């Protein structure tokens, strides 16, 4: 009987642990959803600002303000996109044996500039803003 009680207690503990793990996974899934939505919202905000000429592509591979500094929401969106780029450049740098700065410059020249739309701003080699 005592052995049966131990098995029951062990079973209850295992079920409780499984329930706890499931709730942690569910919470993690829910927490990543808004983050993805935030990035999409930031991208939409930045894309609109690029179309207006407020935000442009800097020659270092990061976004910058062409005129002024934008409002707090736009600044946060630019910062979020730039943080993501910084992470990607760091990974590319480690993989290719170059500095993150070199990876950003390479991304600017080979990926970002070719994708610019008419009317968007980018920096030339001298750091001047140029409208495409």
DSSP file (Angstrom, degrees, kcal/mol; ACC not computed):
  #  RESIDUE AA STRUCTURE BP1 BP2  ACC     N-H-->O    O-->H-N    N-H-->O    O-->H-N    TCO  KAPPA ALPHA  PHI   PSI    X-CA   Y-CA   Z-CA
    1    1 A X     >        0   0    0      0, 0.0     4,-2.0     0, 0.0     5,-0.2   0.000 360.0 360.0 360.0 -42.0    0.0    0.0    0.0
    2    2 A X  H  >  +     0   0    0      1,-0.2     4,-1.9     2,-0.2     5,-0.1   0.886 360.0  51.4 -63.0 -38.1    2.8    2.4    0.9
    3    3 A X  H  > S+     0   0    0      1,-0.2     4,-2.0     2,-0.2    -1,-0.2   0.873 108.1  52.5 -64.7 -38.4    4.4    1.6   -2.5
    4    4 A X  H  > S+     0   0    0      2,-0.2     4,-2.1     1,-0.2    -2,-0.2   0.875 108.1  50.7 -65.0 -38.9    1.1    2.4   -4.2
    5    5 A X  H  X S+     0   0    0     -4,-2.0     4,-2.7     2,-0.2    -2,-0.2   0.878 108.7  52.0 -66.9 -38.4    0.9    5.8   -2.4
    6    6 A X  H  X S+     0   0    0     -4,-1.9     4,-2.7     2,-0.2    -2,-0.2   0.915 110.0  48.7 -64.0 -41.8    4.5    6.6   -3.6
    7    7 A X  H  X S+     0   0    0     -4,-2.0     4,-2.6     2,-0.2    -2,-0.2   0.902 112.1  49.0 -64.1 -40.8    3.5    5.8   -7.2
    8    8 A X  H  X S+     0   0    0     -4,-2.1     4,-2.7     2,-0.2    -2,-0.2   0.922 113.1  46.5 -64.7 -44.3    0.4    8.0   -6.9
    9    9 A X  H  X S+     0   0    0     -4,-2.7     4,-2.4     2,-0.2    -2,-0.2   0.902 113.2  49.4 -64.4 -40.7    2.4   10.9   -5.4
   10   10 A X  H  X S+     0   0    0     -4,-2.7     4,-2.4     2,-0.2    -2,-0.2   0.907 111.3  49.5 -64.0 -41.6    5.0   10.5   -8.1
   11   11 A X  H  X S+     0   0    0     -4,-2.6     4,-2.6     2,-0.2    -2,-0.2   0.924 111.2  49.0 -62.3 -45.8    2.4   10.4  -10.8
   12   12 A X  H  X S+     0   0    0     -4,-2.7     4,-2.5     1,-0.2    -2,-0.2   0.895 111.4  49.9 -62.0 -40.3    0.7   13.6   -9.4
   13   13 A X  H  X S+     0   0    0     -4,-2.4     4,-2.5     2,-0.2    -1,-0.2   0.907 111.1  49.1 -65.1 -41.3    4.1   15.3   -9.2
   14   14 A X  H  X S+     0   0    0     -4,-2.4     4,-2.4     2,-0.2    -2,-0.2   0.912 111.9  48.1 -65.0 -42.1    4.8   14.3  -12.8
   15   15 A X  H  X S+     0   0    0     -4,-2.6     4,-2.5     2,-0.2    -2,-0.2   0.908 112.4  49.4 -63.9 -42.1    1.4   15.6  -14.0
   16   16 A X  H  X S+     0   0    0     -4,-2.5     4,-2.4     2,-0.2    -2,-0.2   0.911 111.5  48.7 -63.5 -42.1    1.9   18.9  -12.1
   17   17 A X  H  X S+     0   0    0     -4,-2.5     4,-2.7     2,-0.2    -2,-0.2   0.904 111.6  49.7 -64.8 -40.7    5.4   19.3  -13.6
   18   18 A X  H  X S+     0   0    0     -4,-2.4     4,-2.5     2,-0.2    -2,-0.2   0.911 111.1  49.1 -63.6 -42.5    4.0   18.6  -17.1
   19   19 A X  H  X S+     0   0    0     -4,-2.5     4,-2.1     2,-0.2    -2,-0.2   0.905 112.1  48.8 -63.0 -41.6    1.2   21.2  -16.5
   20   20 A X  H  X S+     0   0    0     -4,-2.4     4,-2.0     2,-0.2    -2,-0.2   0.925 111.6  48.9 -64.6 -44.8    3.7   23.8  -15.3
   21   21 A X  H  X S+     0   0    0     -4,-2.7     4,-2.4     1,-0.2    -2,-0.2   0.902 110.2  52.0 -62.7 -40.3    6.0   23.1  -18.3
   22   22 A X  H  X S+     0   0    0     -4,-2.5     4,-2.5     1,-0.2    -1,-0.2   0.896 109.2  49.4 -62.8 -40.0    3.0   23.5  -20.7
   23   23 A X  H  X S+     0   0    0     -4,-2.1     4,-2.6     2,-0.2    -1,-0.2   0.869 109.4  51.9 -69.2 -34.2    2.0   26.8  -19.2
   24   24 A X  H  X S+     0   0    0     -4,-2.0     4,-2.7     2,-0.2    -2,-0.2   0.922 111.2  47.6 -65.6 -43.3    5.6   28.1  -19.5
   25   25 A X  H  X S+     0   0    0     -4,-2.4     4,-2.5     2,-0.2    -2,-0.2   0.916 112.4  49.6 -62.6 -42.4    5.6   27.1  -23.2
   26   26 A X  H  X S+     0   0    0     -4,-2.5     4,-2.2     2,-0.2    -2,-0.2   0.914 111.7  48.0 -63.0 -42.6    2.2   28.7  -23.7
   27   27 A X  H  X S+     0   0    0     -4,-2.6     4,-2.6     1,-0.2    -2,-0.2   0.911 111.1  51.2 -64.7 -41.6    3.4   31.9  -22.0
   28   28 A X  H  X S+     0   0    0     -4,-2.7     4,-1.7     1,-0.2    -2,-0.2   0.915 110.0  49.5 -61.5 -42.2    6.6   31.9  -24.1
   29   29 A X  H  X S+     0   0    0     -4,-2.5     4,-1.2     1,-0.2    -1,-0.2   0.908 112.6  47.0 -63.6 -41.6    4.5   31.6  -27.2
   30   30 A X  H  X S+     0   0    0     -4,-2.2     4,-1.1     1,-0.2    -1,-0.2   0.891 110.3  53.1 -67.0 -39.2    2.2   34.4  -26.2
   31   31 A X  H  X S+     0   0    0     -4,-2.6     4,-0.9     1,-0.2    -1,-0.2   0.816 107.6  50.8 -69.1 -29.5    5.2   36.6  -25.3
   32   32 A X  H  X S+     0   0    0     -4,-1.7     4,-2.1    -5,-0.2    -1,-0.2   0.777  99.1  67.1 -79.6 -23.9    6.9   36.2  -28.7
   33   33 A X  H  X S+     0   0    0     -4,-1.2     4,-2.2     1,-0.2    -2,-0.2   0.956 101.6  44.4 -60.7 -52.1    3.7   37.0  -30.6
   34   34 A X  H  X S+     0   0    0     -4,-1.1     4,-2.9     1,-0.2    -1,-0.2   0.874 110.3  56.6 -62.7 -33.9    3.6   40.7  -29.5
   35   35 A X  H  X S+     0   0    0     -4,-0.9     4,-2.1     2,-0.2    -1,-0.2   0.927 108.7  46.1 -62.1 -43.3    7.3   41.1  -30.1
   36   36 A X  H  X S+     0   0    0     -4,-2.1     4,-2.1     1,-0.2    -1,-0.2   0.899 113.2  50.0 -64.5 -39.5    6.9   39.9  -33.7
   37   37 A X  H  X S+     0   0    0     -4,-2.2     4,-2.5     1,-0.2    -2,-0.2   0.882 108.3  53.8 -65.1 -37.8    3.9   42.3  -34.1
   38   38 A X  H  X S+     0   0    0     -4,-2.9     4,-2.7     2,-0.2    -2,-0.2   0.906 108.0  49.2 -63.4 -41.9    6.0   45.1  -32.6
   39   39 A X  H  X S+     0   0    0     -4,-2.1     4,-2.8     2,-0.2    -1,-0.2   0.914 111.7  49.2 -64.0 -42.3    8.8   44.6  -35.2
   40   40 A X  H  X S+     0   0    0     -4,-2.1     4,-2.3     2,-0.2    -2,-0.2   0.911 112.5  47.9 -63.4 -41.3    6.2   44.5  -38.0
   41   41 A X  H  X S+     0   0    0     -4,-2.5     4,-2.3     2,-0.2    -2,-0.2   0.904 112.1  49.7 -65.5 -40.8    4.7   47.8  -36.7
   42   42 A X  H  X S+     0   0    0     -4,-2.7     4,-2.7     2,-0.2    -2,-0.2   0.914 110.3  50.4 -63.6 -42.4    8.1   49.3  -36.4
   43   43 A X  H  X S+     0   0    0     -4,-2.8     4,-3.0     1,-0.2    -2,-0.2   0.914 110.5  49.2 -62.7 -42.4    8.9   48.3  -40.0
   44   44 A X  H  X S+     0   0    0     -4,-2.3     4,-2.1     2,-0.2    -1,-0.2   0.912 112.6  47.8 -62.5 -42.4    5.7   49.8  -41.2
   45   45 A X  H  X S+     0   0    0     -4,-2.3     4,-2.0     2,-0.2    -2,-0.2   0.916 114.6  45.7 -64.6 -44.1    6.4   53.1  -39.4
   46   46 A X  H  X S+     0   0    0     -4,-2.7     4,-2.7     2,-0.2    -2,-0.2   0.905 110.4  53.6 -67.1 -41.9    9.9   53.2  -40.7
   47   47 A X  H  X S+     0   0    0     -4,-3.0     4,-2.1     1,-0.2    -1,-0.2   0.904 109.8  48.4 -59.8 -40.7    8.8   52.4  -44.2
   48   48 A X  H  X S+     0   0    0     -4,-2.1     4,-1.5     2,-0.2    -1,-0.2   0.900 112.1  49.0 -65.2 -40.5    6.3   55.3  -44.1
   49   49 A X  H  X>S+     0   0    0     -4,-2.0     5,-2.4     2,-0.2     6,-1.1   0.855 109.6  52.1 -68.2 -35.0    9.0   57.6  -42.8
   50   50 A X  H ><5S+     0   0    0     -4,-2.7     3,-0.6     4,-0.2    71,-0.3   0.911 108.1  51.5 -65.7 -41.0   11.4   56.5  -45.5
   51   51 A X  H 3<5S+     0   0    0     -4,-2.1    -2,-0.2     1,-0.2    -1,-0.2   0.830 111.2  48.1 -64.5 -31.9    8.8   57.3  -48.1
   52   52 A X  H 3<5S-     0   0    0     -4,-1.5    -1,-0.2    -5,-0.1    -2,-0.2   0.606 116.2-115.5 -82.7 -13.1    8.3   60.8  -46.6
   53   53 A X  T <<5S+     0   0    0     -4,-0.8    -3,-0.2    -3,-0.6    -2,-0.1   0.625  86.2 113.6  87.8  13.2   12.1   61.4  -46.5
   54   54 A X  S   <S+     0   0    0     -5,-2.4    12,-2.4    -6,-0.2    13,-1.0   0.856  77.4  36.8 -82.5 -38.0   12.3   61.6  -42.8
   55   55 A X  E    S+A   65   0A   0     -6,-1.1    66,-0.5    10,-0.3     2,-0.3  -0.907  71.1 173.2-118.3 142.9   14.4   58.4  -42.4
   56   56 A X  E     -Ab  64 121A   0      8,-2.8     8,-2.3    -2,-0.4     2,-0.6  -0.839  37.0 -89.5-139.6 178.1   17.1   57.2  -44.7
   57   57 A X  E     -Ab  63 122A   0     64,-2.2    66,-2.0    -2,-0.3     6,-0.2  -0.828  37.4-146.1 -96.3 119.6   19.8   54.5  -45.1
   58   58 A X    >   -     0   0    0      4,-3.0     3,-2.0    -2,-0.6     4,-0.0  -0.489  24.1-115.1 -81.5 154.9   23.2   55.4  -43.6
   59   59 A X  T 3  S+     0   0    0      1,-0.3    50,-0.2    65,-0.2    49,-0.2   0.581 112.7  66.1 -68.9  -8.6   26.3   54.1  -45.3
   60   60 A X  T 3  S-     0   0    0      2,-0.2    -1,-0.3    48,-0.1    47,-0.1   0.426 121.7-102.1 -90.6   1.7   27.2   52.1  -42.2
   61   61 A X  S <  S+     0   0    0     -3,-2.0     2,-0.3     1,-0.4    -2,-0.1   0.491  88.3 107.7  94.2   3.6   24.1   49.9  -42.8
   62   62 A X  S    S-     0   0    0     -4,-0.0    -4,-3.0    23,-0.0    -1,-0.4  -0.740  72.3-104.3-111.7 161.6   21.9   51.5  -40.2
   63   63 A X  E     +A   57   0A   0     -2,-0.3     2,-0.3    15,-0.2    -6,-0.2  -0.524  41.0 177.4 -78.7 150.6   18.9   53.8  -40.4
   64   64 A X  E     -A   56   0A   0     -8,-2.3    -8,-2.8    -2,-0.2     2,-0.6  -0.948  34.3 -96.4-146.9 167.9   19.3   57.4  -39.6
   65   65 A X  E     -A   55   0A   0     -2,-0.3   -10,-0.3   -10,-0.2     3,-0.2  -0.784  22.9-168.2 -92.5 124.2   17.2   60.6  -39.6
   66   66 A X  S    S+     0   0    0    -12,-2.4     2,-0.4    -2,-0.6    -1,-0.2   0.913  81.9  17.0 -74.1 -45.3   17.5   62.7  -42.8
   67   67 A X  S    S-     0   0    0    -13,-1.0    -1,-0.3   -14,-0.1     3,-0.3  -0.997 124.0 -30.5-131.6 126.4   15.8   65.7  -41.2
   68   68 A X  S    S-     0   0    0     -2,-0.4    -3,-0.1     1,-0.2     0, 0.0  -0.170  81.8 -79.5  66.0-159.2   15.3   66.2  -37.5
   69   69 A X        -     0   0    0      1,-0.1    -1,-0.2    -3,-0.1     6,-0.1   0.341  57.5-131.9-125.8   3.2   14.9   63.3  -35.1
   70   70 A X        -     0   0    0     -3,-0.3    -1,-0.1     4,-0.1     2,-0.1   0.042  40.4 -55.8  67.9 175.2   11.2   62.3  -35.5
   71   71 A X     >  -     0   0    0      1,-0.1     4,-2.6     4,-0.0     5,-0.2  -0.270  59.0 -94.1 -82.8 176.6    8.8   61.7  -32.7
   72   72 A X  H  > S+     0   0    0      1,-0.2     4,-2.4     2,-0.2     5,-0.2   0.864 123.9  52.4 -61.4 -38.2    9.4   59.3  -29.9
   73   73 A X  H  > S+     0   0    0      2,-0.2     4,-2.0     1,-0.2    -1,-0.2   0.916 111.9  44.5 -65.4 -43.3    7.5   56.5  -31.6
   74   74 A X  H  > S+     0   0    0      2,-0.2     4,-2.8     1,-0.2     5,-0.2   0.907 112.1  52.7 -68.0 -41.2    9.5   56.8  -34.8
   75   75 A X  H  X S+     0   0    0     -4,-2.6     4,-2.6     1,-0.2    -2,-0.2   0.920 110.2  48.6 -59.2 -43.7   12.7   57.0  -32.8
   76   76 A X  H  X S+     0   0    0     -4,-2.4     4,-2.3     2,-0.2    -1,-0.2   0.887 111.2  50.3 -63.6 -39.0   11.8   53.8  -31.0
   77   77 A X  H  X S+     0   0    0     -4,-2.0     4,-2.4     2,-0.2    -2,-0.2   0.923 111.6  47.3 -65.5 -44.3   11.0   52.1  -34.3
   78   78 A X  H  X S+     0   0    0     -4,-2.8     4,-2.8     1,-0.2   -15,-0.2   0.922 112.3  50.4 -61.6 -44.4   14.3   53.2  -35.8
   79   79 A X  H  X S+     0   0    0     -4,-2.6     4,-2.3    -5,-0.2    -1,-0.2   0.895 110.4  50.0 -61.1 -40.3   16.2   52.0  -32.7
   80   80 A X  H  X S+     0   0    0     -4,-2.3     4,-1.9     2,-0.2    -2,-0.2   0.930 112.9  45.2 -65.7 -45.4   14.4   48.6  -32.8
   81   81 A X  H  X S+     0   0    0     -4,-2.4     4,-2.3     1,-0.2    -2,-0.2   0.920 113.7  50.4 -63.8 -43.2   15.2   48.1  -36.5
   82   82 A X  H  X S+     0   0    0     -4,-2.8     4,-2.7     1,-0.2    -1,-0.2   0.871 107.2  54.1 -64.0 -36.4   18.8   49.2  -35.9
   83   83 A X  H  X S+     0   0    0     -4,-2.3     4,-1.9     2,-0.2    -1,-0.2   0.907 109.4  48.5 -63.6 -41.0   19.1   46.8  -33.0
   84   84 A X  H  X S+     0   0    0     -4,-1.9     4,-2.2     2,-0.2    -2,-0.2   0.913 111.8  48.8 -63.8 -42.6   18.0   43.9  -35.2
   85   85 A X  H  X S+     0   0    0     -4,-2.3     4,-3.2     1,-0.2     5,-0.3   0.912 107.7  55.2 -63.3 -42.0   20.5   44.9  -37.9
   86   86 A X  H  X S+     0   0    0     -4,-2.7     4,-2.2     1,-0.2    -1,-0.2   0.909 108.8  48.3 -57.9 -42.3   23.3   45.2  -35.3
   87   87 A X  H  X S+     0   0    0     -4,-1.9     4,-2.1     2,-0.2    -1,-0.2   0.927 112.8  47.3 -63.9 -45.8   22.5   41.6  -34.3
   88   88 A X  H  X S+     0   0    0     -4,-2.2     4,-2.7     1,-0.2    -2,-0.2   0.913 112.0  50.1 -63.0 -43.3   22.5   40.4  -37.9
   89   89 A X  H  X S+     0   0    0     -4,-3.2     4,-2.5     1,-0.2    -1,-0.2   0.887 109.4  52.2 -64.3 -37.8   25.7   42.2  -38.7
   90   90 A X  H  X S+     0   0    0     -4,-2.2     4,-2.2    -5,-0.3    -1,-0.2   0.914 111.3  46.3 -63.1 -42.8   27.4   40.7  -35.6
   91   91 A X  H  X S+     0   0    0     -4,-2.1     4,-2.1     2,-0.2    -2,-0.2   0.918 113.8  48.0 -65.6 -43.8   26.4   37.2  -36.7
   92   92 A X  H  X S+     0   0    0     -4,-2.7     4,-2.1     1,-0.2    -2,-0.2   0.891 110.9  52.3 -63.9 -39.0   27.5   37.8  -40.3
   93   93 A X  H  X>S+     0   0    0     -4,-2.5     5,-1.8    -5,-0.2     4,-1.2   0.928 110.1  47.4 -63.2 -45.7   30.8   39.2  -39.0
   94   94 A X  H  <5S+     0   0    0     -4,-2.2     3,-0.2     1,-0.2    -1,-0.2   0.893 113.8  48.2 -63.0 -39.6   31.5   36.1  -36.8
   95   95 A X  H  <5S+     0   0    0     -4,-2.1    -1,-0.2     1,-0.2    -2,-0.2   0.849 120.3  36.4 -69.0 -34.9   30.6   33.8  -39.6
   96   96 A X  H  <5S-     0   0    0     -4,-2.1    -1,-0.2    -5,-0.2    -2,-0.2   0.406 106.8-116.7-104.2   1.4   32.8   35.6  -42.2
   97   97 A X  T  <5S+     0   0    0     -4,-1.2     2,-0.2     1,-0.2    -3,-0.2   0.849  75.5 114.0  68.7  34.3   35.8   36.6  -40.0
   98   98 A X  S   <S-     0   0    0     -5,-1.8    -1,-0.2    -6,-0.2     2,-0.1  -0.751  72.3 -87.2-125.2 175.5   35.2   40.4  -40.4
   99   99 A X     >  -     0   0    0     -2,-0.2     4,-2.0     1,-0.1     5,-0.2  -0.475  34.5-117.2 -79.2 156.2   34.2   43.2  -38.1
  100  100 A X  H  > S+     0   0    0      1,-0.2     4,-2.2     2,-0.2     5,-0.2   0.859 117.6  56.9 -58.8 -34.0   30.5   44.0  -37.5
  101  101 A X  H  > S+     0   0    0      2,-0.2     4,-2.3     1,-0.2    -1,-0.2   0.919 106.4  48.0 -63.2 -43.3   31.2   47.4  -39.0
  102  102 A X  H  > S+     0   0    0      1,-0.2     4,-2.4     2,-0.2    -1,-0.2   0.878 110.3  52.4 -65.0 -37.4   32.5   45.8  -42.2
  103  103 A X  H  X S+     0   0    0     -4,-2.0     4,-2.4     2,-0.2    -1,-0.2   0.897 109.9  49.2 -64.9 -39.7   29.5   43.5  -42.3
  104  104 A X  H  X S+     0   0    0     -4,-2.2     4,-2.3     2,-0.2    -2,-0.2   0.904 111.7  47.9 -65.3 -42.5   27.2   46.5  -42.0
  105  105 A X  H  X S+     0   0    0     -4,-2.3     4,-2.3     2,-0.2    -2,-0.2   0.897 112.7  49.3 -65.0 -40.8   29.0   48.4  -44.8
  106  106 A X  H  X S+     0   0    0     -4,-2.4     4,-2.8     2,-0.2     5,-0.3   0.910 110.5  49.9 -65.1 -42.5   28.8   45.3  -47.0
  107  107 A X  H  X>S+     0   0    0     -4,-2.4     5,-2.5     2,-0.2     4,-2.5   0.904 109.9  52.5 -62.5 -40.8   25.1   44.9  -46.3
  108  108 A X  I  <>S+     0   0    0     -4,-2.3     5,-2.8     3,-0.2     6,-0.3   0.951 116.1  38.5 -58.0 -51.1   24.5   48.5  -47.2
  109  109 A X  I  <5S+     0   0    0     -4,-2.3     5,-0.2     1,-0.2    -2,-0.2   0.871 128.0  31.0 -70.7 -38.1   26.3   48.2  -50.5
  110  110 A X  I  <5S+     0   0    0     -4,-2.8    -3,-0.2    -5,-0.2    -2,-0.2   0.684 134.7  14.9-100.5 -19.8   25.1   44.8  -51.5
  111  111 A X  I  X5S+     0   0    0     -4,-2.5     4,-0.7    -5,-0.3    -3,-0.2   0.737 123.6  42.8-120.0 -50.1   21.6   44.5  -50.0
  112  112 A X  I >><S+     0   0    0     -5,-2.5     3,-1.0     2,-0.2     4,-0.5   0.964 111.8  48.0 -72.6 -54.3   20.2   47.8  -48.8
  113  113 A X  H >4<S+     0   0    0     -5,-2.8     3,-1.5     1,-0.3    -1,-0.2   0.904 109.3  53.4 -58.1 -44.9   21.1   50.2  -51.7
  114  114 A X  H 34 S+     0   0    0     -6,-0.3    -1,-0.3     1,-0.3    -2,-0.2   0.777 109.5  50.6 -62.4 -22.3   19.9   47.9  -54.4
  115  115 A X  H << S+     0   0    0     -3,-1.0    -1,-0.3    -4,-0.7    -2,-0.2   0.471  81.5 122.4 -93.6  -1.5   16.5   47.7  -52.7
  116  116 A X    <<  -     0   0    0     -3,-1.5     2,-0.2    -4,-0.5     3,-0.1  -0.318  55.7-136.9 -62.2 142.0   16.0   51.4  -52.3
  117  117 A X    >   -     0   0    0      1,-0.1     3,-2.1     4,-0.1    15,-0.3  -0.650  33.7 -82.1 -96.3 156.7   12.8   52.8  -53.8
  118  118 A X  T 3  S+     0   0    0      1,-0.3    -1,-0.1    -2,-0.2     3,-0.1  -0.321 118.1  25.7 -55.5 134.4   12.6   56.0  -55.8
  119  119 A X  T 3  S+     0   0    0      1,-0.4    -1,-0.3    -3,-0.1     2,-0.2   0.245  93.1 121.0  93.8 -12.7   12.3   59.0  -53.5
  120  120 A X    <   -     0   0    0     -3,-2.1    12,-3.1    11,-0.1    -1,-0.4  -0.513  59.0-123.2 -83.8 155.7   14.1   57.3  -50.5
  121  121 A X  E     +bC  56 131A   0    -66,-0.5   -64,-2.2   -71,-0.3     2,-0.3  -0.726  30.7 168.6-102.0 147.5   17.3   58.8  -49.0
  122  122 A X  E     -bC  57 130A   0      8,-2.2     8,-3.2    -2,-0.3     2,-0.4  -0.956  34.5-106.8-146.1 162.1   20.6   57.2  -48.6
  123  123 A X  E     - C   0 129A   0    -66,-2.0     6,-0.2    -2,-0.3     2,-0.1  -0.766  27.5-143.1 -94.8 137.7   24.1   58.4  -47.7
  124  124 A X    >   -     0   0    0      4,-2.4     3,-2.0    -2,-0.4   -65,-0.2  -0.242  43.4 -82.0 -83.3-177.3   26.8   58.7  -50.2
  125  125 A X  T 3  S+     0   0    0      1,-0.3    -1,-0.1     2,-0.1    -2,-0.0   0.752 131.7  53.2 -59.8 -25.2   30.5   57.9  -49.5
  126  126 A X  T 3  S-     0   0    0      2,-0.1    -1,-0.3     0, 0.0     3,-0.1   0.501 119.9-107.6 -87.9  -4.5   30.9   61.4  -48.0
  127  127 A X  S <  S+     0   0    0     -3,-2.0     2,-0.3     1,-0.3    -2,-0.1   0.550  72.5 141.6  89.6   7.8   28.0   61.0  -45.7
  128  128 A X        -     0   0    0      1,-0.1    -4,-2.4    -5,-0.0     2,-0.4  -0.609  56.4-114.2 -82.5 143.5   25.7   63.4  -47.6
  129  129 A X  E     -C  123   0A   0     -2,-0.3     2,-0.4    -6,-0.2    -6,-0.2  -0.642  36.2-172.7 -78.0 130.1   22.0   62.5  -47.9
  130  130 A X  E     -C  122   0A   0     -8,-3.2    -8,-2.2    -2,-0.4     2,-0.5  -0.977  19.3-134.3-126.5 137.4   21.0   61.7  -51.5
  131  131 A X  E      C  121   0A   0     -2,-0.4   -10,-0.2   -10,-0.2   -11,-0.1  -0.787 360.0 360.0 -91.4 129.2   17.5   61.1  -52.8
  132  132 A X              0   0    0    -12,-3.1    -1,-0.1    -2,-0.5   -11,-0.1   0.490 360.0 360.0 -76.2 360.0   17.2   58.2  -55.1
